[in-house]
Amino acid sequence: MLRKVQILLWQGVMFGDMNNSMQDYDNLFGGTISGVVAHGLCTRCGACFGVCPSESIEFNNKHFPETTYSCSRCGLCLKVCGGIEVNFPKYCQKHYGCTHNLTDNAIGPVLYSEAIYSTDGEVRKKGASGGLASQILISLFDQGRIDGAVVVGYCENNPLQPEVKMARNREDVLSCAQSKYSLFPVAHIYRKIISEPGRYAVVGLPCQIHSLYRWQEISPKLNDRVVLIIGLFCHMNLEFDAVRDLARIKKIPVERISKLEFRGGQWPGGVRITLDDGRVIPLHKGDIKDGAFNYLNKLYAARRCLYCVDFSSELSDIAISDPWLRGSNGDYIFKGGWSVGHVRTKRGHNVIAGMKKLNAIKAEKIDYSLIVSNNQSITHHKKRGAFIRISRSIKKGNPSPVYYYDFPRLSAHDHLRETLYQISMIGWHVKALRKYLLRIAFSKMGWTIAQWKSSLKKMKYRKITSFKAD
């Protein structure tokens, strides 16, 4: 009975008739994006800032939007907000031609998945893995198929601050290569697509793509001018304090940092900085996967990410992930710089096929079952754990994101996993402990634990069927 009540609450009783949801959201959030922030639903995507006709929204120092006195309460900020709701059935109908229930695994529907790397040595070297996202954009520019691409680089006057940019050529794309694991506004740049005619590609995280879809509902130009959506896999994002705190415990003055890389060095790379005197300093031992990120996301995870059910950018044309795929020996199958491209749509396939004809990429097919089995953990976290967190939030009477899904049937094992996960985030829950735990995590003891966990992962995946290329 409780489960039925939760579903009813989640699917609309708490907001009234979903056909009139915007009016109810106006009442719930006071008609402004500040109310969304106050209720903890803001993804910090930035769409509200871009759509505001009176320029009445500003960002604070944590990149949350704030409404100024000049706000007319027109409600446009709420209409494009992907933090409030994402109508997956409706958008899947638009994107795939049918209404998928995308709660079975963390990958979502694909035509096929391939391990890919750019045959351009510079592109592959500068990318986080195989340089696939960069190569797609460069190829599209070379063929005259796009006039601009939404990418992310760093601010010229602040090497720690990511910044969204509109790439116009190869040089722009390469200057923005590699991953940035910090939350910051991106979607406000969609207004440039509306104001400047042309054909555009968008590279974005799931939450940024959610806002794109909502904005496209009220802007035909934005809908028509975006010709390709490249989605990035995203477990969760970090608060901006993560890098600053990590630098401080390593006794590195933040003002001396001239460059930050989350994926610096040999694949898979690690968090490292370049000082103003040219010295390159790694901030941890090991790599980003089995070391740094697994610690940082337990301490600095953005709260709204815990309620997201989209890990793999399920509404993209091509979704891109790292090749964290292990074979029967427990080791990674693809090393040295590969990306995994998950082709979801016909227009995504046309792009990949065109690049193959021009020998711009090298690709090897991957069996879908291998991808699903290697992502079981994230499936539990995003497709089951997130629903537990949402239901708990609802029971407390808090507004929660609406995805228009039925709750999955959650077992005692699902609840146990979620409880253990919350315990592992003690430093996130108790902020006074965070810096002490950060010191331990990035000490010799933390490195030893990371190695031990990596060994356990190898043992776990030794039962997985070996990769077989088509």
N, C-alpha and C positions, 0 to 999 in steps of 0.2 A: 504493500500500500504506500509506504514511504517513497519508494522509487517512482510510482505513478505521480505522486504529489510533486516530487522534484521535477519530473519531466514537464508537468503542466506549468509549474512555475517558470521553468527555464524557457519553455516555448511560447510564452506569451501572457499568462494570467497576471504575472507581476507587472507587465506593461500594458495590459489590456489587449484589444484586438490588434493583431500585427498589421492589418490593413491600415490602421491609423496609428502605427507605432511612432511616427515622427512627432505627432502631437504629444504622445505620452512621454517620449524622450525629452521634449521641450519642458514638460512639467517636472520630470525626474531630475534633469540636469540644469534647470533654470534657464534653458534656452541657449546656453553657451558651452564652449569646449572646456571652460574652467570646471564645470560640474563633472565632466567626464574624468578630468584629472583628479578631482577630489575623491571620486569613487574608485580610483585605482584602475581604470579601464584604458587609459591612454597608452598607446604603443610608441608614442613619440615619432610617428612616421612623418609628420609635417604637412599632411594634406590640408588640414584646417587653415594653416597659415597661407597656403597658396590660393585657396578658393575664396578667402574672405574679401568681399568687394570693397570694404571700407578700411582695409588694412588695420584692423582693430585687434590683431593678435600678435603677441611678442613671445619670444622664448626666454625662459629663465636660465640660470647657469647650469641646470641639469637637463636642459633641452625640453622641458615641459612647456606646452603653450599656455599663455595667460591672456585673458581677455582684458582689453583696456576700456577706458570710460566711453570711447566713441562707438562701442558695439551697438548695432541696431537690432540685434537678436533676430536676424533674418533666417537663421537655422541652417544655412549652407554648410557650416562647419560640422554639424551633426550628420548631415546627409552624406558626407564623404568619409566620415570617421569609421575606419575598419576596426577600431577597438571596441565599439558598441556591438556591432553585429556583422556577420558575413553570411549571406544566404547561399550556402554551398549548393544546394539542389538547383537553385535558379541559375547560378553561374556555371555549374557543370552542364546544364542544358545548353547554355550559350556557347560554352567552350568545346564540349564533346558531343553535343547533340542528344544527350540522354542524362538522366538524373542519377548519378552514381551516389551510393552511400560510401563515403571515403573514410570509414572508420575501421576497416578490416586490417590494414597494415599502414605503416608510416610512409609508404612510397607513393601510393595512389596509382591511377591508371597510366600505363605507358604502352606505346607501340613496340618499343624495344629499348634496351640499354646497352651502351657500348663503353669500353675503356678507350679513351682517346687522348692523343697528345698532338700539339702543333708541330709540324715539320719545320717551322721557322725557329731556329735555335734561340734567337733573342726573345721571342714571345714565350717559348717554353721556359726559359731560364727566369724570366721576370714574373711568371705566373706563380700562384700558390702551389699548383700541382702540375697539370699538363698544359696550362694556358688556354683551355678551351674557350672560356668566355671572351677573352681578349681576341683570340683568333676568329671567332664568329663575327665580332664587330669589325675587325680589320678587313675580313673578307667581304663583308657587306658594303663597307666603304669603298673598297677597291672595285667592286662590281657596280657601284652607283645605285645600290638598292636602298640605302638609308642616307638621310641628311644629318642625322644626329643620334646620339646614344646617351642614355642616362647612366652615368658611372659615378664612382666614389673615389676621391683622392684625399689629400690632406691640405689644410689651409697653408698658404704661403708664409704667413706670419706666425703660425702656431703648429709645429711639427707633430704635436700630439692630438690635434683636433681634426677628425675626419670632416670632409665637406663634399656635398654632392656637386657634380659638374656635368655640363653638356659637352661630350666629346664630339669633335668634328672631323678627326682624322686619326691616323695610326699613332702619331706622337701623343695625342691626347689620351688615347686608350692605354698605351704602355705606361704613361705617367701615373695611371690610376690602378695598375695591376696589383694583385694580392688582396687578401682578405683584411677587413677591419672589423674586429669583434667588439665594437663599442656602439651603443645606441646613440643616434643622432638623427635630425630631420633630413629626409630625402624627398618625400613625395610632393613637397611644395614646388619642385621644379616642373611638375606636370603642367603648370600654367604656361610655361614657356612653349610647350608643345601646342597648346591651344592658341597662343598668340602668334606663333611663327609657323606658317604653312610648311609642309614637308612630310617625310616619312621617318619614323623614329623607332629605335629599339630601346627597350627598357630592361636594365639589369637590376633586380631587386630581391629583397628578402620577402618571405611570405606575407608579413604584415603590410609591407609597402605595396605589394601586388593586390592585397585585399582592398586597400584604399583606392588603388587605380581602378578596380572594377566598380566600386561605388561611385567614384567621380565620373566614370564613363557613362553611368546611368543618366546623369544630368548634363553631359557635354558630348554631343555627337562628334565634334571635332576631335576630342581626345580619343574617342572610340575609333574613329576612322584613321587617324594619323599614326597610331601605334601599330606597327606591322609585325612586331616580334616581341615576345616577352620571355626573357631568360631569367629563370628563378634559381636562387641559391639555396641549398639545403641549410637549415638553421636549427640547431638544437635549442639554443637560447643565446641571448646577448648579454654583455657585461655592462655594469655601470662604469662610468668614466673614471671613477676613483681607482679602479683595479690597477692600471698601469702606474699611476702616480704613487700609490702605496707600495707597489712592488719595487719601484725605483728607489723609494726612500729606505726600505729595509736593506737594500743593497748599498745604501749610503751614496747614492748618485744624485747630485743636485738636478732637479727637474729643469732648471733654466739652462743647463748645459746640454740638454738633449737637442740634437739637430735633426734626427730622423728616428722613426719608430717602425719596426717591422714585427708583425705577429707571426709571419711565416718566413723569417729570414734564414739564409743558409741552405744547406743541402736538404732535399725533401726528406721528411715532411716539414722541416723547418721548425723554428722556435722563436720565442719572443726575444728580440734583441734591439739594442739602441745604438745609434752612432752619436758620439759626442762632438762638440764644436771643434775639437782638435783632430777629428777624423778617426779616433779610436772606435772600434766596434766591440760592444760588450754584450754578451748573452746574459739574460736575467735569470736563467735557470739551466739546470742540466737536463739532458734528454730532449725530447721533441714536444711539439705542441699537443699532440694527441694523447700520448700515454703519460705525460707529465703535467705541463702547465695548465692546460685548459680544464682538465678534470678537477683540479684544485680551485682554480679561479671561479668556475661556475657554481661551485658549492658555497662560495663566499660573496660573490658580487653579481649574482644573477639578477636581472631586471624582473621585478615582481610580475608585471603583466605577461612575461614570457611563460610563466607557470600555468597560465590559463589558455595557452594557444594549442590548438589541435593539429596545426599544419606544420610539419617538420620539413617537407620536401617540396614546397612551392607547388602545390598540386594544381594550381590554376595557370601554370606557365606553358609555353610551347616547348621549351627545352629546359629541364631542370638539371643542375650541375652539382655534383658532390665530389668529395675526395674519395680515392680508391681504398677505403678502409675495409677491404674484402680479404678475408683469410681463407686459405686453402686447408686441405686435410692435414698438413703438417703444422697448422696453427700460425704460420707466418703469413705476412701480406703477399698477395699474389702479384700485385702491380707495384713496382718500386721505381724510383728514379725520376718521377715526374709524369704521372698520368692523371687525367680527370675522368670522371664517369659522367657521361651524358645520357640522360633519361629523356628520350624523345616521346612527347605526348601527343602531338598533333601533326596534321599533314603539312602545315606550313613550317613546323619545326623540322620535319623529315626532309622537306625540300632544301632547307638551308644546309643540313648535314650532308645530304647527297651531293649538292653542288660543290661543297668543300672537298669531298672525296674525289670528284672528277678533276679538280684542279690540283690535287695532291697537296692540299693545304694541311691535311690532318692524316694521321694514321689511326685506324680504329680496329678494335676486336670486340666481337659480340660477347655479351655476358648473359648467362642463363638467369632468368628472372627469379627462380627459386633461390639461387645463391644470394641475390641481393636481399630478398625478404628474410632469409634465415640469418644473415649477417646484421640485420637491423631489428632483431626481436626486442632488444633492450629499449631502443628508442620508441618502438611501437608501444610497449608497455607504458613508457613515460608520457608520450604524447596522445595516444589513442585511448588509454585507459586511465592513467594517473591524472591527466588533465581533467577528465570528467569527475573524478573523485574530488579534486580541488574545487571545481565549479559547484558541485552539489553541496559541499561543505559551506561555500560562500553563500549559496542560496539559503541554506538552513539558518544562517546568521542574519538573514534579511538584507543582504547586500546585493546591489545590481551586479550581474555577471554577463559576460559576452554571450551572445546568442548566435548559434551556428545552424539552427534549423535541422539539427540531427536528433534522432532518438538516442537516449543514453544506451550505451552497450550494457549487457548484463555483466556486472562486476562481481567477481568471486572473492572469497576470503583471502585467497592468494594475492589478488590485485590489491586489496586493502593492506595486507602485510607488506608488500613491496613498497607501497606508498608511505607507510609508517617508517620503514627503514630509510627511505629516501629523505624524509623530513628530519630524521635523527642525524643523517649525514650532513645536513645543512645547519647544524647548530650555530656555526659562525655567522650564518646569514640571518638567523632568527635573533641571535644575541649579538648585537653590533659591538659591544664592549670586548667580545672575544675575538673579533675578526682579525685584527692586526697581529695578535699573538699566534693565532692559528696560521696566518699567512707566513709568519716567520718559520714556524715548524714545517709547513708544507714545502717551503723552498730552502730547507736546510738539508744536510746530509741524510737526516732521518727521513725527510719527505721523499728524497730521491730514492732511498732504499725501498720505501713503501711503493713508490711508483713502479720500480723494477719488479717487485714481487707481484703487483697487480697485473703487469704486462705478461708475466710468466703464466699467471692463472688464465688470462685471456687466451693465450696460445693453446693451453690444455683444453679449454672449453671448445675451441673451434676445430680441433683436430678431428672431430667427428663429422665435420661438414664435408660434403662431396667435393672433390677436387674440381677446379675450373676446367671446362672443356670449351675451347673456341669452336665456333661454327666453321 
